[in-house]
């Protein structure tokens, strides 16, 4: 599996994960997902580096609805052996090929 993110990408992923942890820590999402920072960081980085390049800035800046869709979808569809997304899931913030 490829884990080759640039320092700029790692910085954006950290901000994305922080937003997601804060979003899921309270309110309607608190029962849905782990608040494990490493878990979410690895999911986003694995997806980004292994077949579904993300527009990380767009994901960070997206509406709460689109952000939840992408982060939940990545969590639910990541193949932990390859980093690829399964079940034909494509994040809304995937870079256009």
Biopython code that builds the backbone (N, CA, C, O; Angstrom):
import numpy as np
from Bio.PDB.StructureBuilder import StructureBuilder

atoms = [
    (1, "UNK", "N", (0.842, -1.171, 0.000)),
    (1, "UNK", "CA", (0.000, 0.000, 0.000)),
    (1, "UNK", "C", (0.890, 1.239, 0.000)),
    (1, "UNK", "O", (1.931, 1.271, 0.657)),
    (2, "UNK", "N", (0.469, 2.250, -0.740)),
    (2, "UNK", "CA", (1.199, 3.503, -0.863)),
    (2, "UNK", "C", (0.770, 4.457, 0.264)),
    (2, "UNK", "O", (-0.422, 4.657, 0.494)),
    (3, "UNK", "N", (1.739, 5.034, 0.952)),
    (3, "UNK", "CA", (1.464, 6.020, 2.009)),
    (3, "UNK", "C", (2.222, 7.315, 1.731)),
    (3, "UNK", "O", (2.609, 8.013, 2.668)),
    (4, "UNK", "N", (2.437, 7.641, 0.479)),
    (4, "UNK", "CA", (3.288, 8.764, 0.108)),
    (4, "UNK", "C", (2.514, 10.063, -0.069)),
    (4, "UNK", "O", (2.255, 10.488, -1.195)),
    (5, "UNK", "N", (2.154, 10.679, 1.018)),
    (5, "UNK", "CA", (1.515, 11.998, 0.982)),
    (5, "UNK", "C", (2.585, 13.072, 1.166)),
    (5, "UNK", "O", (3.595, 12.870, 1.841)),
    (6, "UNK", "N", (2.332, 14.204, 0.550)),
    (6, "UNK", "CA", (3.210, 15.344, 0.759)),
    (6, "UNK", "C", (2.928, 15.956, 2.130)),
    (6, "UNK", "O", (1.913, 15.649, 2.755)),
    (7, "UNK", "N", (3.811, 16.803, 2.583)),
    (7, "UNK", "CA", (3.585, 17.459, 3.874)),
    (7, "UNK", "C", (2.334, 18.337, 3.835)),
    (7, "UNK", "O", (1.629, 18.460, 4.838)),
    (8, "UNK", "N", (2.059, 18.944, 2.684)),
    (8, "UNK", "CA", (0.847, 19.760, 2.543)),
    (8, "UNK", "C", (-0.415, 18.883, 2.626)),
    (8, "UNK", "O", (-1.411, 19.271, 3.237)),
    (9, "UNK", "N", (-0.356, 17.709, 2.011)),
    (9, "UNK", "CA", (-1.502, 16.794, 2.071)),
    (9, "UNK", "C", (-1.722, 16.282, 3.490)),
    (9, "UNK", "O", (-2.862, 16.171, 3.939)),
    (10, "UNK", "N", (-0.655, 15.976, 4.187)),
    (10, "UNK", "CA", (-0.769, 15.514, 5.572)),
    (10, "UNK", "C", (-1.387, 16.599, 6.450)),
    (10, "UNK", "O", (-2.210, 16.306, 7.317)),
    (11, "UNK", "N", (-0.995, 17.834, 6.227)),
    (11, "UNK", "CA", (-1.562, 18.954, 6.989)),
    (11, "UNK", "C", (-3.077, 19.073, 6.735)),
    (11, "UNK", "O", (-3.851, 19.275, 7.670)),
    (12, "UNK", "N", (-3.486, 18.948, 5.476)),
    (12, "UNK", "CA", (-4.918, 19.008, 5.152)),
    (12, "UNK", "C", (-5.671, 17.813, 5.745)),
    (12, "UNK", "O", (-6.774, 17.973, 6.268)),
    (13, "UNK", "N", (-5.081, 16.626, 5.667)),
    (13, "UNK", "CA", (-5.723, 15.442, 6.241)),
    (13, "UNK", "C", (-5.905, 15.618, 7.742)),
    (13, "UNK", "O", (-6.948, 15.244, 8.279)),
    (14, "UNK", "N", (-4.925, 16.173, 8.423)),
    (14, "UNK", "CA", (-5.053, 16.437, 9.857)),
    (14, "UNK", "C", (-6.234, 17.371, 10.140)),
    (14, "UNK", "O", (-6.990, 17.147, 11.085)),
    (15, "UNK", "N", (-6.392, 18.404, 9.331)),
    (15, "UNK", "CA", (-7.511, 19.335, 9.513)),
    (15, "UNK", "C", (-8.842, 18.648, 9.219)),
    (15, "UNK", "O", (-9.829, 18.881, 9.917)),
    (16, "UNK", "N", (-8.874, 17.812, 8.199)),
    (16, "UNK", "CA", (-10.091, 17.065, 7.852)),
    (16, "UNK", "C", (-10.492, 16.154, 9.008)),
    (16, "UNK", "O", (-11.655, 16.124, 9.408)),
    (17, "UNK", "N", (-9.538, 15.423, 9.533)),
    (17, "UNK", "CA", (-9.825, 14.495, 10.633)),
    (17, "UNK", "C", (-10.260, 15.249, 11.883)),
    (17, "UNK", "O", (-11.170, 14.808, 12.585)),
    (18, "UNK", "N", (-9.631, 16.362, 12.165)),
    (18, "UNK", "CA", (-10.047, 17.177, 13.318)),
    (18, "UNK", "C", (-11.488, 17.636, 13.152)),
    (18, "UNK", "O", (-12.269, 17.582, 14.102)),
    (19, "UNK", "N", (-11.845, 18.084, 11.961)),
    (19, "UNK", "CA", (-13.233, 18.504, 11.707)),
    (19, "UNK", "C", (-14.187, 17.325, 11.918)),
    (19, "UNK", "O", (-15.242, 17.480, 12.533)),
    (20, "UNK", "N", (-13.816, 16.158, 11.410)),
    (20, "UNK", "CA", (-14.687, 14.990, 11.533)),
    (20, "UNK", "C", (-14.840, 14.549, 12.986)),
    (20, "UNK", "O", (-15.943, 14.220, 13.422)),
    (21, "UNK", "N", (-13.751, 14.542, 13.729)),
    (21, "UNK", "CA", (-13.812, 14.172, 15.150)),
    (21, "UNK", "C", (-14.708, 15.146, 15.901)),
    (21, "UNK", "O", (-15.534, 14.728, 16.712)),
    (22, "UNK", "N", (-14.552, 16.441, 15.640)),
    (22, "UNK", "CA", (-15.396, 17.443, 16.298)),
    (22, "UNK", "C", (-16.854, 17.281, 15.909)),
    (22, "UNK", "O", (-17.745, 17.446, 16.742)),
    (23, "UNK", "N", (-17.098, 16.960, 14.654)),
    (23, "UNK", "CA", (-18.461, 16.794, 14.159)),
    (23, "UNK", "C", (-19.134, 15.577, 14.795)),
    (23, "UNK", "O", (-20.320, 15.617, 15.124)),
    (24, "UNK", "N", (-18.380, 14.508, 14.963)),
    (24, "UNK", "CA", (-18.968, 13.272, 15.474)),
    (24, "UNK", "C", (-18.951, 13.196, 17.000)),
    (24, "UNK", "O", (-19.549, 12.289, 17.578)),
    (25, "UNK", "N", (-18.286, 14.122, 17.645)),
    (25, "UNK", "CA", (-18.171, 14.085, 19.110)),
    (25, "UNK", "C", (-19.463, 14.464, 19.811)),
    (25, "UNK", "O", (-19.666, 14.119, 20.975)),
    (26, "UNK", "N", (-20.326, 15.163, 19.116)),
    (26, "UNK", "CA", (-21.579, 15.594, 19.735)),
    (26, "UNK", "C", (-22.686, 15.544, 18.700)),
    (26, "UNK", "O", (-22.444, 15.353, 17.508)),
    (27, "UNK", "N", (-23.871, 15.716, 19.169)),
    (27, "UNK", "CA", (-24.997, 15.775, 18.251)),
    (27, "UNK", "C", (-25.356, 14.428, 17.660)),
    (27, "UNK", "O", (-25.100, 13.381, 18.253)),
    (28, "UNK", "N", (-25.955, 14.474, 16.478)),
    (28, "UNK", "CA", (-26.539, 13.287, 15.862)),
    (28, "UNK", "C", (-25.533, 12.210, 15.480)),
    (28, "UNK", "O", (-25.909, 11.047, 15.327)),
    (29, "UNK", "N", (-24.272, 12.569, 15.325)),
    (29, "UNK", "CA", (-23.271, 11.611, 14.856)),
    (29, "UNK", "C", (-22.504, 10.906, 15.972)),
    (29, "UNK", "O", (-21.719, 10.003, 15.685)),
    (30, "UNK", "N", (-22.702, 11.281, 17.221)),
    (30, "UNK", "CA", (-21.803, 10.805, 18.269)),
    (30, "UNK", "C", (-21.816, 9.288, 18.435)),
    (30, "UNK", "O", (-20.831, 8.722, 18.909)),
    (31, "UNK", "N", (-22.877, 8.630, 18.069)),
    (31, "UNK", "CA", (-22.948, 7.176, 18.215)),
    (31, "UNK", "C", (-22.462, 6.421, 16.979)),
    (31, "UNK", "O", (-22.377, 5.193, 17.011)),
    (32, "UNK", "N", (-22.143, 7.123, 15.894)),
    (32, "UNK", "CA", (-21.869, 6.454, 14.625)),
    (32, "UNK", "C", (-20.428, 6.030, 14.419)),
    (32, "UNK", "O", (-20.182, 4.967, 13.849)),
    (33, "UNK", "N", (-19.481, 6.817, 14.858)),
    (33, "UNK", "CA", (-18.109, 6.563, 14.472)),
    (33, "UNK", "C", (-17.140, 6.721, 15.624)),
    (33, "UNK", "O", (-17.404, 7.390, 16.622)),
    (34, "UNK", "N", (-16.023, 6.080, 15.438)),
    (34, "UNK", "CA", (-14.923, 6.168, 16.378)),
    (34, "UNK", "C", (-14.373, 7.597, 16.403)),
    (34, "UNK", "O", (-14.388, 8.299, 15.392)),
    (35, "UNK", "N", (-13.898, 8.006, 17.556)),
    (35, "UNK", "CA", (-13.219, 9.299, 17.636)),
    (35, "UNK", "C", (-11.709, 9.084, 17.615)),
    (35, "UNK", "O", (-10.945, 9.914, 18.108)),
    (36, "UNK", "N", (-11.295, 7.969, 17.041)),
    (36, "UNK", "CA", (-9.887, 7.599, 16.945)),
    (36, "UNK", "C", (-9.235, 8.351, 15.784)),
    (36, "UNK", "O", (-9.495, 8.048, 14.620)),
    (37, "UNK", "N", (-8.405, 9.313, 16.099)),
    (37, "UNK", "CA", (-7.763, 10.150, 15.093)),
    (37, "UNK", "C", (-6.933, 9.320, 14.125)),
    (37, "UNK", "O", (-7.004, 9.532, 12.915)),
    (38, "UNK", "N", (-6.151, 8.386, 14.635)),
    (38, "UNK", "CA", (-5.296, 7.564, 13.777)),
    (38, "UNK", "C", (-6.140, 6.746, 12.789)),
    (38, "UNK", "O", (-5.779, 6.632, 11.617)),
    (39, "UNK", "N", (-7.234, 6.192, 13.245)),
    (39, "UNK", "CA", (-8.141, 5.413, 12.395)),
    (39, "UNK", "C", (-8.593, 6.235, 11.191)),
    (39, "UNK", "O", (-8.480, 5.781, 10.052)),
    (40, "UNK", "N", (-9.099, 7.432, 11.434)),
    (40, "UNK", "CA", (-9.615, 8.274, 10.357)),
    (40, "UNK", "C", (-8.493, 8.819, 9.475)),
    (40, "UNK", "O", (-8.654, 8.926, 8.259)),
    (41, "UNK", "N", (-7.373, 9.157, 10.077)),
    (41, "UNK", "CA", (-6.228, 9.639, 9.297)),
    (41, "UNK", "C", (-5.770, 8.569, 8.315)),
    (41, "UNK", "O", (-5.539, 8.858, 7.141)),
    (42, "UNK", "N", (-5.641, 7.351, 8.786)),
    (42, "UNK", "CA", (-5.195, 6.267, 7.920)),
    (42, "UNK", "C", (-6.218, 5.980, 6.813)),
    (42, "UNK", "O", (-5.830, 5.703, 5.678)),
    (43, "UNK", "N", (-7.507, 6.042, 7.126)),
    (43, "UNK", "CA", (-8.532, 5.813, 6.101)),
    (43, "UNK", "C", (-8.448, 6.842, 4.981)),
    (43, "UNK", "O", (-8.460, 6.481, 3.804)),
    (44, "UNK", "N", (-8.364, 8.116, 5.339)),
    (44, "UNK", "CA", (-8.317, 9.177, 4.326)),
    (44, "UNK", "C", (-7.016, 9.087, 3.530)),
    (44, "UNK", "O", (-7.028, 9.186, 2.303)),
    (45, "UNK", "N", (-5.905, 8.902, 4.222)),
    (45, "UNK", "CA", (-4.621, 8.827, 3.532)),
    (45, "UNK", "C", (-4.554, 7.599, 2.622)),
    (45, "UNK", "O", (-4.069, 7.693, 1.495)),
    (46, "UNK", "N", (-5.033, 6.458, 3.098)),
    (46, "UNK", "CA", (-5.014, 5.243, 2.277)),
    (46, "UNK", "C", (-5.861, 5.421, 1.031)),
    (46, "UNK", "O", (-5.446, 5.041, -0.063)),
    (47, "UNK", "N", (-7.031, 5.989, 1.186)),
    (47, "UNK", "CA", (-7.900, 6.225, 0.032)),
    (47, "UNK", "C", (-7.245, 7.188, -0.953)),
    (47, "UNK", "O", (-7.221, 6.934, -2.157)),
    (48, "UNK", "N", (-6.722, 8.280, -0.441)),
    (48, "UNK", "CA", (-6.120, 9.321, -1.268)),
    (48, "UNK", "C", (-4.917, 8.800, -2.057)),
    (48, "UNK", "O", (-4.713, 9.192, -3.206)),
    (49, "UNK", "N", (-4.140, 7.939, -1.460)),
    (49, "UNK", "CA", (-2.884, 7.483, -2.076)),
    (49, "UNK", "C", (-3.015, 6.177, -2.863)),
    (49, "UNK", "O", (-2.047, 5.730, -3.478)),
    (50, "UNK", "N", (-4.196, 5.562, -2.850)),
    (50, "UNK", "CA", (-4.319, 4.231, -3.436)),
    (50, "UNK", "C", (-5.540, 4.084, -4.336)),
    (50, "UNK", "O", (-6.321, 3.145, -4.183)),
    (51, "UNK", "N", (-5.701, 4.993, -5.255)),
    (51, "UNK", "CA", (-6.718, 4.776, -6.274)),
    (51, "UNK", "C", (-7.867, 5.754, -6.302)),
    (51, "UNK", "O", (-8.579, 5.829, -7.304)),
    (52, "UNK", "N", (-8.073, 6.504, -5.242)),
    (52, "UNK", "CA", (-9.139, 7.507, -5.266)),
    (52, "UNK", "C", (-8.567, 8.811, -4.723)),
    (52, "UNK", "O", (-8.800, 9.188, -3.575)),
    (53, "UNK", "N", (-7.812, 9.487, -5.583)),
    (53, "UNK", "CA", (-7.205, 10.746, -5.165)),
    (53, "UNK", "C", (-8.311, 11.747, -4.832)),
    (53, "UNK", "O", (-9.240, 11.958, -5.612)),
    (54, "UNK", "N", (-8.185, 12.348, -3.668)),
    (54, "UNK", "CA", (-9.190, 13.287, -3.175)),
    (54, "UNK", "C", (-8.725, 14.715, -3.396)),
    (54, "UNK", "O", (-7.529, 15.003, -3.369)),
    (55, "UNK", "N", (-9.672, 15.595, -3.613)),
    (55, "UNK", "CA", (-9.398, 17.028, -3.577)),
    (55, "UNK", "C", (-9.521, 17.397, -2.099)),
    (55, "UNK", "O", (-10.599, 17.753, -1.625)),
    (56, "UNK", "N", (-8.420, 17.309, -1.393)),
    (56, "UNK", "CA", (-8.436, 17.450, 0.059)),
    (56, "UNK", "C", (-8.938, 18.811, 0.518)),
    (56, "UNK", "O", (-9.674, 18.896, 1.501)),
    (57, "UNK", "N", (-8.551, 19.876, -0.177)),
    (57, "UNK", "CA", (-9.032, 21.205, 0.199)),
    (57, "UNK", "C", (-10.538, 21.304, -0.001)),
    (57, "UNK", "O", (-11.241, 21.880, 0.829)),
    (58, "UNK", "N", (-11.029, 20.749, -1.090)),
    (58, "UNK", "CA", (-12.465, 20.746, -1.349)),
    (58, "UNK", "C", (-13.211, 19.955, -0.277)),
    (58, "UNK", "O", (-14.281, 20.368, 0.170)),
    (59, "UNK", "N", (-12.650, 18.824, 0.135)),
    (59, "UNK", "CA", (-13.279, 18.037, 1.204)),
    (59, "UNK", "C", (-13.318, 18.840, 2.491)),
    (59, "UNK", "O", (-14.354, 18.897, 3.153)),
    (60, "UNK", "N", (-12.221, 19.452, 2.850)),
    (60, "UNK", "CA", (-12.174, 20.255, 4.073)),
    (60, "UNK", "C", (-13.184, 21.391, 4.040)),
    (60, "UNK", "O", (-13.803, 21.698, 5.059)),
    (61, "UNK", "N", (-13.358, 22.016, 2.885)),
    (61, "UNK", "CA", (-14.246, 23.178, 2.751)),
    (61, "UNK", "C", (-15.691, 22.819, 2.433)),
    (61, "UNK", "O", (-16.535, 23.711, 2.348)),
    (62, "UNK", "N", (-15.997, 21.542, 2.256)),
    (62, "UNK", "CA", (-17.334, 21.141, 1.806)),
    (62, "UNK", "C", (-18.392, 21.357, 2.888)),
    (62, "UNK", "O", (-18.078, 21.522, 4.067)),
    (63, "UNK", "N", (-19.633, 21.351, 2.463)),
    (63, "UNK", "CA", (-20.753, 21.484, 3.402)),
    (63, "UNK", "C", (-20.746, 20.298, 4.367)),
    (63, "UNK", "O", (-20.152, 19.259, 4.076)),
    (64, "UNK", "N", (-21.400, 20.455, 5.503)),
    (64, "UNK", "CA", (-21.470, 19.359, 6.476)),
    (64, "UNK", "C", (-22.058, 18.102, 5.838)),
    (64, "UNK", "O", (-21.588, 16.994, 6.097)),
    (65, "UNK", "N", (-23.074, 18.271, 5.016)),
    (65, "UNK", "CA", (-23.727, 17.118, 4.384)),
    (65, "UNK", "C", (-22.761, 16.365, 3.463)),
    (65, "UNK", "O", (-22.654, 15.142, 3.546)),
    (66, "UNK", "N", (-22.069, 17.080, 2.601)),
    (66, "UNK", "CA", (-21.118, 16.434, 1.689)),
    (66, "UNK", "C", (-19.925, 15.861, 2.454)),
    (66, "UNK", "O", (-19.417, 14.790, 2.123)),
    (67, "UNK", "N", (-19.493, 16.579, 3.467)),
    (67, "UNK", "CA", (-18.374, 16.124, 4.284)),
    (67, "UNK", "C", (-18.718, 14.804, 4.975)),
    (67, "UNK", "O", (-17.935, 13.855, 4.929)),
    (68, "UNK", "N", (-19.885, 14.745, 5.612)),
    (68, "UNK", "CA", (-20.331, 13.505, 6.264)),
    (68, "UNK", "C", (-20.425, 12.364, 5.258)),
    (68, "UNK", "O", (-19.981, 11.250, 5.535)),
    (69, "UNK", "N", (-20.999, 12.639, 4.093)),
    (69, "UNK", "CA", (-21.146, 11.620, 3.049)),
    (69, "UNK", "C", (-19.789, 11.020, 2.697)),
    (69, "UNK", "O", (-19.635, 9.799, 2.662)),
    (70, "UNK", "N", (-18.816, 11.873, 2.440)),
    (70, "UNK", "CA", (-17.503, 11.391, 2.030)),
    (70, "UNK", "C", (-16.786, 10.658, 3.160)),
    (70, "UNK", "O", (-16.230, 9.582, 2.939)),
    (71, "UNK", "N", (-16.789, 11.210, 4.340)),
    (71, "UNK", "CA", (-16.061, 10.584, 5.446)),
    (71, "UNK", "C", (-16.719, 9.264, 5.872)),
    (71, "UNK", "O", (-16.022, 8.280, 6.116)),
    (72, "UNK", "N", (-18.025, 9.237, 5.960)),
    (72, "UNK", "CA", (-18.709, 7.981, 6.284)),
    (72, "UNK", "C", (-18.480, 6.951, 5.194)),
    (72, "UNK", "O", (-18.229, 5.780, 5.477)),
    (73, "UNK", "N", (-18.566, 7.389, 3.952)),
    (73, "UNK", "CA", (-18.368, 6.472, 2.831)),
    (73, "UNK", "C", (-16.974, 5.892, 2.801)),
    (73, "UNK", "O", (-16.799, 4.701, 2.542)),
    (74, "UNK", "N", (-15.980, 6.721, 3.065)),
    (74, "UNK", "CA", (-14.602, 6.222, 3.120)),
    (74, "UNK", "C", (-14.476, 5.206, 4.250)),
    (74, "UNK", "O", (-13.921, 4.126, 4.050)),
    (75, "UNK", "N", (-14.983, 5.539, 5.433)),
    (75, "UNK", "CA", (-14.916, 4.619, 6.572)),
    (75, "UNK", "C", (-15.585, 3.280, 6.263)),
    (75, "UNK", "O", (-15.066, 2.222, 6.620)),
    (76, "UNK", "N", (-16.715, 3.331, 5.610)),
    (76, "UNK", "CA", (-17.498, 2.117, 5.371)),
    (76, "UNK", "C", (-17.019, 1.305, 4.180)),
    (76, "UNK", "O", (-17.345, 0.122, 4.087)),
    (77, "UNK", "N", (-16.260, 1.894, 3.268)),
    (77, "UNK", "CA", (-15.913, 1.216, 2.023)),
    (77, "UNK", "C", (-14.423, 1.033, 1.783)),
    (77, "UNK", "O", (-14.035, 0.555, 0.717)),
    (78, "UNK", "N", (-13.583, 1.394, 2.732)),
    (78, "UNK", "CA", (-12.142, 1.265, 2.535)),
    (78, "UNK", "C", (-11.732, -0.205, 2.656)),
    (78, "UNK", "O", (-12.163, -0.905, 3.573)),
    (79, "UNK", "N", (-10.907, -0.655, 1.734)),
    (79, "UNK", "CA", (-10.313, -1.978, 1.834)),
    (79, "UNK", "C", (-9.018, -1.796, 2.604)),
    (79, "UNK", "O", (-8.088, -1.163, 2.102)),
    (80, "UNK", "N", (-8.939, -2.328, 3.789)),
    (80, "UNK", "CA", (-7.799, -2.092, 4.675)),
    (80, "UNK", "C", (-6.526, -2.809, 4.232)),
    (80, "UNK", "O", (-5.459, -2.578, 4.800)),
    (81, "UNK", "N", (-6.624, -3.660, 3.243)),
    (81, "UNK", "CA", (-5.419, -4.323, 2.723)),
    (81, "UNK", "C", (-4.831, -3.581, 1.531)),
    (81, "UNK", "O", (-3.618, -3.599, 1.325)),
    (82, "UNK", "N", (-5.690, -2.923, 0.741)),
    (82, "UNK", "CA", (-5.218, -2.271, -0.484)),
    (82, "UNK", "C", (-5.338, -0.753, -0.453)),
    (82, "UNK", "O", (-4.651, -0.066, -1.208)),
    (83, "UNK", "N", (-6.198, -0.221, 0.406)),
    (83, "UNK", "CA", (-6.454, 1.216, 0.441)),
    (83, "UNK", "C", (-7.465, 1.670, -0.587)),
    (83, "UNK", "O", (-7.810, 2.851, -0.633)),
    (84, "UNK", "N", (-7.947, 0.756, -1.412)),
    (84, "UNK", "CA", (-8.929, 1.108, -2.444)),
    (84, "UNK", "C", (-10.330, 1.156, -1.840)),
    (84, "UNK", "O", (-10.615, 0.504, -0.836)),
    (85, "UNK", "N", (-11.191, 1.937, -2.472)),
    (85, "UNK", "CA", (-12.581, 2.007, -2.041)),
    (85, "UNK", "C", (-13.373, 0.927, -2.768)),
    (85, "UNK", "O", (-13.196, 0.704, -3.965)),
    (86, "UNK", "N", (-14.243, 0.267, -2.026)),
    (86, "UNK", "CA", (-15.037, -0.839, -2.556)),
    (86, "UNK", "C", (-16.479, -0.396, -2.794)),
    (86, "UNK", "O", (-16.859, 0.737, -2.501)),
    (87, "UNK", "N", (-17.259, -1.315, -3.326)),
    (87, "UNK", "CA", (-18.705, -1.141, -3.490)),
    (87, "UNK", "C", (-19.067, 0.048, -4.370)),
    (87, "UNK", "O", (-20.137, 0.638, -4.216)),
    (88, "UNK", "N", (-18.179, 0.396, -5.289)),
    (88, "UNK", "CA", (-18.404, 1.490, -6.246)),
    (88, "UNK", "C", (-18.583, 2.845, -5.583)),
    (88, "UNK", "O", (-19.119, 3.768, -6.198)),
    (89, "UNK", "N", (-18.139, 2.979, -4.329)),
    (89, "UNK", "CA", (-18.256, 4.271, -3.657)),
    (89, "UNK", "C", (-17.243, 5.246, -4.246)),
    (89, "UNK", "O", (-16.060, 4.934, -4.381)),
    (90, "UNK", "N", (-17.733, 6.426, -4.592)),
    (90, "UNK", "CA", (-16.874, 7.512, -5.064)),
    (90, "UNK", "C", (-17.203, 8.751, -4.239)),
    (90, "UNK", "O", (-18.330, 9.244, -4.293)),
    (91, "UNK", "N", (-16.244, 9.259, -3.480)),
    (91, "UNK", "CA", (-16.492, 10.463, -2.696)),
    (91, "UNK", "C", (-16.842, 11.650, -3.600)),
    (91, "UNK", "O", (-16.365, 11.745, -4.731)),
    (92, "UNK", "N", (-17.661, 12.528, -3.094)),
    (92, "UNK", "CA", (-18.025, 13.728, -3.856)),
    (92, "UNK", "C", (-16.816, 14.613, -4.095)),
    (92, "UNK", "O", (-16.791, 15.380, -5.058)),
    (93, "UNK", "N", (-15.825, 14.520, -3.244)),
    (93, "UNK", "CA", (-14.612, 15.336, -3.374)),
    (93, "UNK", "C", (-13.474, 14.577, -4.037)),
    (93, "UNK", "O", (-12.313, 14.963, -3.898)),
    (94, "UNK", "N", (-13.784, 13.508, -4.752)),
    (94, "UNK", "CA", (-12.741, 12.807, -5.507)),
    (94, "UNK", "C", (-12.268, 13.720, -6.636)),
    (94, "UNK", "O", (-13.067, 14.414, -7.266)),
    (95, "UNK", "N", (-10.957, 13.707, -6.883)),
    (95, "UNK", "CA", (-10.438, 14.504, -8.011)),
    (95, "UNK", "C", (-10.953, 13.909, -9.304)),
    (95, "UNK", "O", (-11.054, 12.692, -9.454)),
    (96, "UNK", "N", (-11.271, 14.778, -10.223)),
    (96, "UNK", "CA", (-11.732, 14.331, -11.532)),
    (96, "UNK", "C", (-10.576, 13.727, -12.295)),
    (96, "UNK", "O", (-9.488, 14.301, -12.335)),
    (97, "UNK", "N", (-10.798, 12.593, -12.891)),
    (97, "UNK", "CA", (-9.737, 11.887, -13.636)),
    (97, "UNK", "C", (-9.611, 12.452, -15.028)),
    (97, "UNK", "O", (-8.776, 11.993, -15.807)),
]
sb = StructureBuilder()
sb.init_structure("model")
sb.init_model(0)
sb.init_chain("A")
sb.init_seg("    ")
for serial, (resi, resn, name, xyz) in enumerate(atoms, 1):
    if name == "N":
        sb.init_residue(resn, " ", resi, " ")
    sb.init_atom(name, np.array(xyz, "f"), 0.0, 1.0, " ", f" {name:<3s}", serial, name[0])
structure = sb.get_structure()
